[in-house]
Amino acid sequence: MLTGLGVSAVCAVASLIAAAGTAAMALPGRPEPWPVHLMRRAAASAAWAAAAVYSMGFFAVLASESEYNDGANSVPAPACRDGFDPATIQGLSHHRSSYLPLRFDCVRDDGSVYAGEAGYGWMNGATAVLALSAALLAIGAGYASELRARGAAAAP
């Protein structure tokens, strides 16, 4: 659990550093061509933020999985019973966990399923949006560099 918090914190700090580099593009003395550098720095910031959010969810699923069948009062998985009313957890047979996409599902005897943790939905969405943004910004930076190189080659 502490490792997960540490990895998430390192990614969050790296994201903040990359965001500061992105904000520094507004200051005088910025490197040229500044749009390319701005997109690269924003892509790095988005990628680190995606890694921070995903690692937080990854280690939350890992912690829920490791608590299962680990000592007294650990069956069913604590993520499936903590915070739920007795009617919800009645007939709980097992759980399913997934790391991609992040989820921890609790399965009853009749086959019905409920989510063990509601927070995984926003983590999956935020990770996908941030990763897609990082990819699009990186592609855009490459495209801008290519356009600049073609323009420099065409100019006499």
Order of alpha helices (4+ residues) and beta strands (2+ residues): alpha-alpha-alpha-alpha-beta-beta-beta-alpha
